[in-house]
């Protein structure tokens, strides 16, 4: 298989942002600006609703690593490179390495919980101020925190694996149990690591001191670990009924006496149900994301540098539609000058807001202020928006088709 020319985008620090409006440098000022953003009618008769676009920074307070933050994977682990989709499909050894590292990281990821930022998004939805959420995160925290608020997982989710041949899904918990059964020595190592607290600390420096690199999305690197010894299962459906390949031949799906997949397999390969680096987002998901943007009059960008084009293009689409845009992110954002060009310098947040601040304390404080305003009847807020019909908001299970 020919390797496509790919690069990891924006691994270095982006230029620092300009706070807009200027008084939004403090927490009270940021809350005031975002209050103005929420209460001001969108321009050009656009719908009086807000769509949230969130990124990895939102889950940092839950103990997960982001990619480009101050302690993000690309900052503290300069040798890190995510596995490419074509590598995963082509190489049995690459899959061993991926699943070994994922096996070690799943426990911490699975036990982590949504934080105050996720719950604040839920509160904004219950106040009728947010109509939908598009998230780049694969940790399922949004759907756990606010299952009633329409949420699109733009890059998929880690809670399941999916077969690259038949697209059948397998719960990640079930898959984890199979990995433990096939790799008893690794399972014992994981048990000891958990018991020692090596995977429990949220301090990346302490993890590294114990010989562990905890990267984004549940990837754990243990230097000199024998990844070549790791075994992983094949798709159970394809084992019993091998699929027909694109060239018309029957796919090879072989397992050993324990049920571990063979290096010769040409089908039945399970992958995480996420959009891997170098893989395309399905047209269905792209269309749904665009519908979320087009059904709102405001875009609230939370804790993302918009480094991936799949997210940046949605913000650009909002700008081109004339939507009001607020960006809350620590550090710079990809091409953010585009979103703040030709701005009235006298505006106080109704058109644009740019805050260089964590969502962890800002969002709950904003919710408190908005509730107070609604209770007192001060600074009239938009009424509850009509939620999208379920048929319009379904997160497509067959994400990668």
CORMO-V241887 format. One record per run of one state. SS is the DSSP state (~ for helix, > for strand, _ for the rest). FROM is the first residue (numbers start at 1). TO is the last residue. Records with the same first field share a line. If there is no record, write none. Layout:
SS: FROM-TO ; FROM-TO
//
This chain:
_: 1-19 ; 21-21 ; 26-26 ; 40-42 ; 46-49 ; 55-55 ; 63-72 ; 77-83 ; 91-91 ; 112-115 ; 127-131 ; 136-140 ; 146-150 ; 154-155 ; 164-168 ; 183-183 ; 197-203 ; 210-211 ; 215-215 ; 219-219 ; 223-226 ; 230-232 ; 234-235 ; 241-243 ; 245-249 ; 251-254 ; 256-259 ; 262-269 ; 275-276 ; 278-282 ; 295-297 ; 303-308 ; 322-323 ; 329-335 ; 341-351 ; 356-358 ; 377-389 ; 394-401
>: 20-20 ; 50-54 ; 84-84 ; 132-135 ; 151-153 ; 156-163 ; 169-171 ; 212-214 ; 220-222 ; 233-233 ; 244-244 ; 250-250 ; 255-255 ; 260-261 ; 270-274 ; 277-277 ; 298-302 ; 324-328 ; 352-355
~: 22-25 ; 27-39 ; 43-45 ; 56-62 ; 73-76 ; 85-90 ; 92-111 ; 116-126 ; 141-145 ; 172-182 ; 184-196 ; 204-209 ; 216-218 ; 227-229 ; 236-240 ; 283-294 ; 309-321 ; 336-340 ; 359-376 ; 390-393
//
